[in-house]
Amino acid sequence: MKSQVSSGSEEDQSVSIQPHPAKTNNPADLQNPAPGTGMGLNNNEQMAPFHARDPHVPTDPQVLEALGKQDVKSREELRMRQAELNRKK
């Protein structure tokens, strides 16, 4: 392939192909096996909660006791509280 340079002389252009760093054609080989590492959103630790599967169920007895002490409110009580909070704008 020949190209002209602004000075008027002709030079041959050399084109070479760079090798790809991958060993195989499998994209999974590029990901690290450790959680929280890898490419894309996997290496961002702040995105880890979005990869959760099941809801967290507390097993600590103090937490369960504190949850059990809360008063259970009826629908009417919750609707009155909702109306009260919406009025205070």
C-alpha positions as CSV (number, residue, x, y, z in Angstrom):
1,M,0.0,0.0,0.0
2,K,1.4,3.4,-1.0
3,S,0.6,6.8,0.4
4,Q,1.8,10.2,-0.4
5,V,3.5,12.3,2.2
6,S,3.0,16.1,2.1
7,S,6.7,16.6,1.0
8,G,5.8,14.7,-2.2
9,S,7.9,11.6,-1.6
10,E,6.3,8.1,-1.6
11,E,6.7,5.7,1.3
12,D,5.4,2.2,2.0
13,Q,3.0,1.9,4.9
14,S,3.5,-1.0,7.2
15,V,0.4,-2.5,8.9
16,S,0.7,-5.2,11.6
17,I,-1.9,-7.1,13.6
18,Q,-1.5,-7.1,17.4
19,P,-2.1,-10.4,19.2
20,H,-5.1,-10.6,21.5
21,P,-4.3,-11.3,25.2
22,A,-6.9,-14.0,25.6
23,K,-5.8,-17.6,25.8
24,T,-9.2,-19.0,24.7
25,N,-12.3,-17.6,23.1
26,N,-14.4,-18.1,26.3
27,P,-15.4,-14.8,27.9
28,A,-15.7,-16.5,31.3
29,D,-11.9,-17.0,31.3
30,L,-11.5,-13.3,31.6
31,Q,-13.4,-13.1,34.9
32,N,-11.7,-13.8,38.2
33,P,-13.2,-16.5,40.4
34,A,-13.1,-14.5,43.6
35,P,-16.4,-12.6,44.4
36,G,-16.2,-8.8,44.0
37,T,-13.4,-9.0,41.4
38,G,-13.5,-9.3,37.7
39,M,-14.6,-7.0,34.9
40,G,-17.5,-4.6,34.7
41,L,-19.8,-4.3,37.6
42,N,-18.3,-7.4,39.3
43,N,-15.2,-5.6,40.5
44,N,-17.2,-2.7,42.1
45,E,-17.8,-3.6,45.8
46,Q,-20.7,-1.1,46.0
47,M,-22.6,-3.3,43.5
48,A,-22.3,-6.4,45.7
49,P,-25.7,-6.0,47.4
50,F,-27.5,-6.1,44.0
51,H,-26.1,-9.7,43.5
52,A,-27.9,-11.0,46.6
53,R,-30.3,-13.9,46.2
54,D,-32.5,-14.3,49.3
55,P,-33.7,-11.8,51.9
56,H,-31.6,-11.5,55.0
57,V,-33.2,-13.3,58.0
58,P,-31.7,-12.2,61.3
59,T,-30.7,-15.0,63.6
60,D,-29.3,-12.8,66.5
61,P,-31.6,-13.4,69.5
62,Q,-31.3,-9.7,70.5
63,V,-32.5,-8.6,67.1
64,L,-35.4,-11.1,67.1
65,E,-36.4,-10.0,70.6
66,A,-36.3,-6.3,69.6
67,L,-38.5,-7.1,66.6
68,G,-40.9,-9.0,68.8
69,K,-41.4,-6.0,71.1
70,Q,-42.7,-3.7,68.4
71,D,-46.4,-3.1,68.6
72,V,-48.4,-4.4,65.7
73,K,-50.8,-1.7,64.4
74,S,-54.1,-2.2,62.7
75,R,-54.9,-1.0,59.2
76,E,-56.9,1.9,60.6
77,E,-54.0,3.0,62.8
78,L,-51.6,2.9,59.9
79,R,-54.0,4.9,57.7
80,M,-54.5,7.5,60.4
81,R,-50.7,7.8,60.8
82,Q,-50.2,8.0,57.0
83,A,-52.8,10.9,56.8
84,E,-51.1,12.6,59.7
85,L,-47.7,12.5,58.1
86,N,-49.1,13.6,54.7
87,R,-50.7,16.7,56.3
88,K,-47.5,18.0,57.8
89,K,-46.1,19.4,54.6
